[in-house]
Amino acid sequence: MVAEASVTASPQGRRWLAAGAALYAAALAIVLFWPVHVDGQGGLFRFGPLLHLLGRFGIPSWASYPVIEFLGNAALFLPLGVLWALATDRWPAALRIVTAGLLGAAISTGAELAQRFLLADRTMDPRDVVANAAGATVGAIATVLVARSVRRRLARAAEESRPGERARS
């Protein structure tokens, strides 16, 4: 029998997944509900030096602030997609991916509305919802593909470790 390639297959795996989800949720809440723009005065990040550094390495001009901001928003939600895909590893792959994107969009929409109505120095931007949903979706896709590859390798290794059985079939 092939060893189960599932994070949620053991209590220890579920605990690690829950701990990772809790840490990610705390970090996400800090970024989403920071009282000012996270990349502005008093924010958590500075994209100016990054853009300058990229320019020195000849990065194309299309890698402008809006592109970097979009990619940053997507990267912020990649872990959500990974964690969701791991937590729902018994679901069909397509369902895991679609629901990760929908979950990312829902959380992002709630955060954008909170920023609009509760945080005076933050603004609501629908492009952030798109980027965040895309990030969660990409995270789930990557996780599904890696899990599929691991399962195939485990199955192949198990088959190769039983040469007598393979010859009979």
C-alpha positions as CSV (number, residue, x, y, z in Angstrom):
1,M,0.0,0.0,0.0
2,V,1.3,3.5,-0.9
3,A,1.9,5.8,2.0
4,E,-0.7,8.6,2.1
5,A,0.7,11.9,0.7
6,S,-1.7,14.0,2.7
7,V,-1.0,16.7,5.2
8,T,-4.3,16.1,6.9
9,A,-3.8,12.3,7.1
10,S,-2.3,12.5,10.6
11,P,-3.2,14.5,13.7
12,Q,0.3,16.0,13.7
13,G,-0.1,17.2,10.1
14,R,-3.5,18.8,10.9
15,R,-1.8,20.6,13.9
16,W,0.9,22.0,11.7
17,L,-1.6,23.1,9.1
18,A,-3.7,24.8,11.8
19,A,-0.6,26.5,13.2
20,G,0.4,27.7,9.7
21,A,-3.1,28.9,9.0
22,A,-3.2,30.9,12.3
23,L,0.2,32.5,11.7
24,Y,-0.8,33.4,8.1
25,A,-4.2,34.8,9.2
26,A,-2.4,37.0,11.8
27,A,0.1,38.3,9.2
28,L,-2.7,38.8,6.7
29,A,-4.8,40.8,9.2
30,I,-1.9,43.1,10.0
31,V,-1.3,43.9,6.3
32,L,-5.0,44.2,5.4
33,F,-5.9,46.3,8.4
34,W,-2.8,48.5,8.7
35,P,-4.1,52.0,9.4
36,V,-2.3,53.6,6.4
37,H,-1.4,52.3,2.9
38,V,1.2,49.5,3.5
39,D,3.4,50.9,0.8
40,G,3.0,54.6,1.8
41,Q,4.2,56.9,4.6
42,G,4.1,54.9,7.8
43,G,3.5,51.7,5.9
44,L,5.2,48.3,6.2
45,F,6.8,48.2,2.7
46,R,8.7,50.5,0.4
47,F,8.4,49.6,-3.3
48,G,10.5,52.5,-4.5
49,P,13.9,50.9,-3.7
50,L,12.7,47.6,-5.2
51,L,11.7,49.4,-8.5
52,H,15.1,51.2,-8.5
53,L,16.9,47.9,-8.0
54,L,14.9,46.2,-10.7
55,G,15.7,49.1,-13.1
56,R,19.4,48.7,-12.5
57,F,19.2,45.1,-13.7
58,G,17.4,46.1,-16.9
59,I,13.9,44.9,-15.9
60,P,11.5,46.1,-18.6
61,S,9.7,49.3,-18.2
62,W,6.3,47.5,-18.0
63,A,7.4,46.4,-14.5
64,S,6.1,49.6,-13.1
65,Y,4.6,50.4,-9.7
66,P,1.1,49.2,-10.6
67,V,2.5,45.9,-11.9
68,I,4.6,45.4,-8.8
69,E,1.6,46.3,-6.6
70,F,-0.6,43.8,-8.4
71,L,2.1,41.1,-8.0
72,G,2.6,41.9,-4.4
73,N,-1.2,41.6,-3.8
74,A,-1.2,38.3,-5.5
75,A,1.8,37.1,-3.5
76,L,0.0,38.1,-0.3
77,F,-2.8,35.6,-1.1
78,L,-0.6,32.7,-2.4
79,P,-0.4,31.1,1.0
80,L,-4.1,31.2,1.4
81,G,-4.5,29.1,-1.8
82,V,-1.7,26.7,-0.5
83,L,-3.3,26.3,2.9
84,W,-6.8,25.9,1.5
85,A,-5.7,23.3,-1.0
86,L,-3.9,21.4,1.7
87,A,-6.9,21.6,4.1
88,T,-9.2,20.3,1.4
89,D,-6.9,17.6,0.0
90,R,-9.7,15.0,-0.2
91,W,-11.8,17.2,-2.5
92,P,-11.5,17.0,-6.3
93,A,-8.6,19.2,-7.6
94,A,-10.9,21.5,-9.6
95,L,-13.1,22.2,-6.6
96,R,-10.1,23.0,-4.4
97,I,-8.8,25.4,-7.0
98,V,-12.1,27.2,-7.7
99,T,-13.0,27.5,-4.0
100,A,-9.5,28.9,-3.2
101,G,-10.1,31.6,-5.7
102,L,-13.6,32.3,-4.4
103,L,-12.3,32.3,-0.8
104,G,-9.6,34.8,-1.7
105,A,-12.1,37.0,-3.5
106,A,-14.5,36.9,-0.5
107,I,-11.8,37.7,2.1
108,S,-10.3,40.4,-0.1
109,T,-13.8,42.0,-0.7
110,G,-14.4,42.1,3.0
111,A,-11.0,43.6,3.7
112,E,-11.5,46.2,0.9
113,L,-14.9,47.2,2.3
114,A,-13.4,47.5,5.8
115,Q,-10.6,49.6,4.4
116,R,-13.2,51.8,2.7
117,F,-15.6,52.3,5.6
118,L,-13.5,51.8,8.7
119,L,-9.9,53.0,7.9
120,A,-9.8,56.7,7.0
121,D,-6.4,56.5,5.4
122,R,-7.0,53.4,3.3
123,T,-8.7,53.2,0.0
124,M,-10.8,50.5,-1.7
125,D,-9.5,49.2,-5.0
126,P,-11.3,46.4,-6.9
127,R,-8.0,45.5,-8.6
128,D,-6.8,44.3,-5.3
129,V,-9.7,41.8,-5.1
130,V,-8.7,40.5,-8.6
131,A,-5.0,40.2,-7.6
132,N,-5.8,38.5,-4.3
133,A,-8.2,36.0,-5.9
134,A,-5.6,35.3,-8.6
135,G,-2.9,34.7,-5.9
136,A,-5.1,32.3,-4.0
137,T,-5.9,30.5,-7.2
138,V,-2.3,30.2,-8.2
139,G,-1.3,29.0,-4.7
140,A,-4.0,26.3,-4.9
141,I,-3.0,25.2,-8.5
142,A,0.7,24.9,-7.4
143,T,-0.3,22.9,-4.4
144,V,-2.5,20.5,-6.4
145,L,0.3,20.0,-8.9
146,V,3.0,19.4,-6.3
147,A,0.7,17.0,-4.4
148,R,-0.1,15.1,-7.6
149,S,3.6,14.8,-8.4
150,V,4.4,13.5,-4.9
151,R,1.6,10.9,-5.0
152,R,2.9,9.7,-8.4
153,R,6.4,9.4,-7.1
154,L,5.3,7.5,-4.0
155,A,3.2,5.1,-6.1
156,R,6.2,4.6,-8.5
157,A,8.6,4.0,-5.6
158,A,6.2,1.5,-3.9
159,E,5.7,-0.3,-7.2
160,E,9.5,-0.5,-7.8
161,S,10.1,-1.8,-4.2
162,R,7.9,-4.9,-5.0
163,P,9.5,-6.3,-8.2
164,G,7.9,-9.8,-7.7
165,E,4.4,-8.4,-7.6
166,R,5.0,-6.3,-10.8
167,A,6.2,-9.3,-12.7
168,R,3.0,-11.3,-11.9
169,S,0.5,-8.7,-13.1
